[in-house]
Amino acid sequence: MAALFYQYSDQNILQMSVSSVAASPFKCDLFDGLFDTKTYAMIFTELGVQLNETIQYFLTFVDVIHYYYFGKGLGQITVRGVMFEQCNNGKSTSSIPGFDELWRLLGTKRGQTVNLSFRTASFDCVLMDYSFMQVAEPENMVNFSVGLAVINTVTWPSPQPNTAC
């Protein structure tokens, strides 16, 4: 299994530093403050966005199809990540920095609209589900997954010019 390694604070448990919120193309008010790498040993590993167009068919006849287009861009967003155990001089502390704060944030955002931005796309969402899984190998960590229902696509990415890399 391949892995990316990150550095948490001044402890070299991981190989490279996690980007700050300003440098990250992903922002969500559901995770406010959890990008602070001096306090929390947490990385986001996956962001999945799935959108559906909202249309209603009202007449279909052979090759003629009429429909109403509502254009809300509804769908689901999944955010997954890992919270690592805090170490003290190479020894386990059994503490998972960020878990209590994430749990608190999830509780305060239930039933409320949250905004998630990824690069130039922005979405209004509602928290739908979340899960945690304690993993003991190779080190103690907690995998988490947060599911959001998209209730409105706020901005659509503008077309990018075709440029060579």
Order of alpha helices (4+ residues) and beta strands (2+ residues): beta-beta-beta-beta-beta-beta-beta-beta-beta-alpha-beta-beta-beta
